[in-house]
Structures are given as structure tokens and as C-alpha cells.
Amino acid sequence: MENKDKIVRRVISLVDFIDYQSGAVVSKEMMNKDTGTVTVFAFDEGQGLSEHTAPFDALVQIIDGTAEIVISGEKYLLQAGEMIIMPAHEPHALKAVQKFKMMLTLIKAG
């Protein structure tokens, strides 16, 4: 993994780890193991991910900006420093109320 060598045994700033791109959602995978993944995303304002489900629990940590996250029809507004767990098999969607960055930790073990 190309990013792994850049972050192992180094102090990094999550906010600076990924840059915003106009009109886009950008992602960088930090770790990919059999038991889960850690990925950092940057969403430009108005961008999002449409409703979908995942087979595993996912922890979303907002590291910059403001996001609207909908889980099973319930809306949550999260800001930098806040987090939420999206349970496995429950429909969820994300939208950038203003541009935001997040770290997504997907746990593949039960």
C-alpha cells in the first residue's frame, strides 16, 4: 500500500492527510487488514454518498467541517470532533452540509 509507508511510525495530521477537490469526494485508504479498513475522505460542499448498506459496523469520525448522516431514516448533524457508529445492515447516507473530512473505520469482525 503506497500510503502505509508514509504514515507508519509517523505523527500525521488527519486534517492535512487529504485535500478537498472541487465538486468531488476524495478518499485515501490508510489501512487495509482482514479485520477491517481505515479510510480518510474529503467531501466538497453538496457532495455525498447515496443511501446504501454495509455488511459490517462502521465508525465515522468527523475531522473537519459539517456532515449530515442519515441512518435508517434518522438524520444526524455531525461536526469536527464528533463521531457516530453506523450499524451493519442499516441503510445510511452522507451529505456535506459544508465541505467536510472524515475518517471511516470499518470493522469486519463480529
Helices and strands as residue ranges (DSSP letters): H 4-7, H 14-17, E 25-33, E 36-43, E 48-52, E 58-64, E 66-71, E 74-79, E 83-86, E 92-96, E 100-107
